[in-house]
Amino acid sequence: MQERMGTGLLSRFSTPLSKRIFAPDIVAVVCVTALTNAVIFLPILRESALRVPFGLAFLFFVPGYAFVAALFPEDESRSTVSDRTARVTQTESETGDGGIFGVASKTGIDWVERLALSFGLSVVIVTLLGLLGDLSSWSVSLEMIAFSVTGFVLVCSGVAVVRRQRLAPADRFRLPLGSHLSAGKSGRTDGELRIDTLANVLLIASIVFAFGIGTLAVAAPAGGEQFSTVSIVTENDDGEMVADGYPSEIDHGDDFTVFVDLGNREHREVTYTVVVLEQRLGDGGSNETSVSEQRELDRFETTLAHGESGVYEQNVEPTTTGYVRVAWLLYPDDVPSEPSLENTEYHVHLWLNVIESDD
């Protein structure tokens, strides 16, 4: 008994590594998924050039490939002619007509069909996951899409591995490497081979073309879509942020609290500076447009990635009395020596009547 166990262990470790690894494609899918999450969430990597290729592969290929791998663990292209003939003969003997509607049943798909289905199903899967997230309590965001697609890929990959393990080694799908490329082609005429080759080339060329167009769309967004946003909100009694409830009158020496809401749509990481100004216009009337007096009350910096937003609490205390304008100026990158509404694209303001205290 011990001799048989020892022989089994020796035979297992003497088996070449390429034969013991039965799902290198699934391992690659899981690795791409892990690297994509690293590129998305790690600060050092999320603004690197790796974001585009990993993001495209993760959204437009990986989920569909994992799903197809779970559905079709078999490899039809590796079946021999005798195997196919045996299946056709068996089907004919069972149905009496050469299979369903006279066509022999096919239990697997070849690698070209697998590739095409992976791209098509990925688009459908990511869209459905986004719709499900929108219908749920989660808001549709980069994090939600990443988590949902990652979970889907891992579940499908696990199912694919289990289903392949239940098959005989010769029936499991393997990547078309070396001589396996032609393993399922024996018995076909030269004309059939030429037609299959042409169809495969056209299919792969169309997929590469579509993938290239998607890459250009992500890597080179339209200039008109690059912008930043700034707004001020307050917190209501329910703890929600609303664009309402701003103070219009305040005693001199008191302060008030608002929240500055920033958004980055610049397609790059940006370090923003927010400058808070207190301005008196003309003779103090709200109808005047020229700034007669200005003071800087505060400024702060923050860094946001593309698509990221941030809400920042801020206490503001006016330094003068009368009718004043408090303005929040947003500067991507550099700040001029004299900040003003004229030298920034992004600003928001409040009008306040600061009353002299009786104390």
C-alpha angles and dihedrals in degrees: 000000000000088000091055091048091050091049090051093051092047092049091049094053093041090058110103114258091238090061096044093053101074099173112037089148091058090048088053091050092052091046092051089049092051093046092048091054089049091052091048100046108026111089093217094054106031094081095041127106089257090077094079103050095039093044093051094047091046094052104032104035118011101065092046093047092050091049093049090047089055092048097044113033090157126088112222093177091064095054115114124232091251090052091051092045090050091051092047091048091049092048091048091050091050099043101024093223108071096270133310108345087352094298122118114242119254117211100185144023130236125244096264092054089046091053094049094047091049093060096042096045093045091063091049094045096049091047092050092047089051091050092048090050090050091052092048128069090268119096116231106258141140090265093051093050092047094050095045095046091045092052092047092049094049093049093048092045091053091049091048093052093048093048093048091050090058091058128079111266092246091056098050120105114255132179111271097253128157116328092000089079090076100030094103096040099074115116094030123118122245090251092055091048092051092049092048092048093049092048091049093049092050092048094049091045091053091049092049090048092051091046090051092051090051091049092053091048092053098038096045110036119184114275092231090064094061112100146124131226135212129180139153123233138174134219117248128208091274092056094252124136111242136173092236142071097065117163115250098181132034137169117250109261094029125104135210134209128233134162121237112217115202130184132190119211096152095112090238139065110277133192105215129200120202115201118194115207133188110209135184113202123213110312093344097280120129092229094066118095105191118090110235098173133018137178131180109234100180146333135197139179132223136170121224131182121225110287092017125121134191137197117208127191115226135181115212125196117184115220100205139047130242133044109336139167119229110202132189112208119195119207122186107211113334127037119212120236091250110035116207141153088260097061100049132062094210125060143129131192147189130212115226135184106213109201124206109247119241091220 
